[in-house]
């Protein structure tokens, strides 16, 4: 009898809860009555080398979950494990270690207007004091991967929205992360450019990087036929392989 392929659990969300407390709520009793629960006991496993969509309407909690993962926010309760190690227990001064393992692409690109394409990608390596020789080797490689090596000397204002997002992907890949989190990466670009972004993300998975993408773009999700995890009201209401947006 053939052996069943064993999937490796890479990222684990355990009972993640996030309650936003109004500024005038001063104690636990106030929070219980006035707090806004954005995430309500999210438990979720992401496996090495998979492409998974996290879907739901605006305000469902998708982006909040990403912010907690990269330590931009703290959960009210719960735990996250990356390759078996707690993400939330890492001291603040060591958070950069997590962010080297988890590349993030945002909807609004977050490029520096005063820097060239090359420099926007290189800065991800410069901040961790990578030697210039390494920067000069890695940056052209990732720009070539996203099809923008010929625009390495351009500035963001000279690029289309889709090209800006491809620069953002290149920057996120510069550290060779284990996981790439794409938070609504097609939200501010036209459909044709969005298709190119999805092709690149599929290539990223082929190279061995796990991709977790938040989106409310139903057409992309339905076309891709990947794992679809649906959040509604801060809870996971479905999780299906090769699913559709509304499954």
KAMO-V610166 format. One record per pair of residues at least 4 apart in sequence whose ideal C-beta (glycine too) atoms are under 7 Angstrom apart, sorted by the first residue. I is the first residue (numbers start at 1). J is the second residue. Records with the same first field share a line. If there is no record, write none. Layout:
I = J, J
This chain:
7 = 47
8 = 47, 48
9 = 45, 47
10 = 46, 47, 48, 83, 178, 179, 210
11 = 46, 82, 179
12 = 45, 80, 81
13 = 42, 43, 44, 80
14 = 43, 78, 79
15 = 41, 43, 77, 78
16 = 39, 42, 65, 68, 75, 78, 80
17 = 39, 40, 41, 75, 76, 77, 78
18 = 38, 39, 64, 68, 75, 76
19 = 31, 35, 36, 37, 76
20 = 35, 36, 38
21 = 25, 31, 35
22 = 34
25 = 30, 31, 34, 35
26 = 30
28 = 32
29 = 33
30 = 34
31 = 35
37 = 234
38 = 61, 64, 234
39 = 61, 64, 65, 234
40 = 234, 235
41 = 235
42 = 65, 236
44 = 229, 236
46 = 50, 52, 210, 212
48 = 210
49 = 205, 208, 210
50 = 210, 227
51 = 202, 205, 211, 226
52 = 212, 226, 227, 229
53 = 213, 215, 221, 226, 227, 228, 229
54 = 62, 212, 213, 214, 229, 231
55 = 215, 216, 221, 228, 230, 245
56 = 60, 62, 216, 230, 231, 232
57 = 216
58 = 216
60 = 231, 232
61 = 65, 231, 234
62 = 66, 214, 231
63 = 67, 183, 214
64 = 68, 73
65 = 69
66 = 70, 181, 183, 214
67 = 72, 73
68 = 73, 75
69 = 80, 87, 102, 181
70 = 98, 99, 102, 104
71 = 95, 98
79 = 86, 88
80 = 87, 88
81 = 85, 86, 87
82 = 87, 98, 101
87 = 98
90 = 94, 95, 97, 98
95 = 99
96 = 100, 128
98 = 102
100 = 128, 175, 177
101 = 177, 178, 179
102 = 177, 179, 181
103 = 172, 173, 175, 177, 180
104 = 172, 181, 183
105 = 168, 169, 172, 180, 182, 183, 185
106 = 110, 168, 183
107 = 183, 184, 185, 187, 188
108 = 188
109 = 164, 165, 168
110 = 168
111 = 120, 156, 164, 167, 168
112 = 120
113 = 155, 156, 157
115 = 119, 120, 123
116 = 120, 152, 153, 154, 155
117 = 121, 143, 148, 151, 152, 154, 167
118 = 122, 139, 152, 153
119 = 123
120 = 167, 171
121 = 139, 142, 143, 167, 170, 171, 174
122 = 126, 135, 139
123 = 127
124 = 171, 174, 175
125 = 130, 134, 135, 138, 174
126 = 130, 135
130 = 134, 135
132 = 136
133 = 137
134 = 138
135 = 139
137 = 141
138 = 142, 174
139 = 143, 174
140 = 144, 149
141 = 145
142 = 146, 170, 173, 174
143 = 148, 149, 152, 170
144 = 149
145 = 170, 173
146 = 166, 169, 170, 200
147 = 166
148 = 163, 166, 167, 170
151 = 159, 163
154 = 158, 159
156 = 164
159 = 163, 164
160 = 193
161 = 165, 188, 189, 193
162 = 166, 189, 190, 193, 196, 197
163 = 167
164 = 168
165 = 169, 185, 189, 197
166 = 170, 200
167 = 171
168 = 172
169 = 173, 200
170 = 174
172 = 177, 180
173 = 177, 204
177 = 209
178 = 209, 210
179 = 209, 210, 212
180 = 204, 209, 211
181 = 212
182 = 201, 211, 213
183 = 214
184 = 214, 215
185 = 197, 213
186 = 194, 197, 215, 217, 220
189 = 193, 194
190 = 194
191 = 195
193 = 197
194 = 198, 220
195 = 199
196 = 200
197 = 201
198 = 202, 220, 224
199 = 203
200 = 204
201 = 205, 211, 213
202 = 206
203 = 207
204 = 209, 211
205 = 209, 211
215 = 220, 221
217 = 221
218 = 222, 245
219 = 223
220 = 224
221 = 228, 244, 245
222 = 244, 245
225 = 242
226 = 242
227 = 241, 243
228 = 240, 243, 244, 245, 247
229 = 236, 239
230 = 236, 237, 238
231 = 235, 236
232 = 237
238 = 247
240 = 247
243 = 247
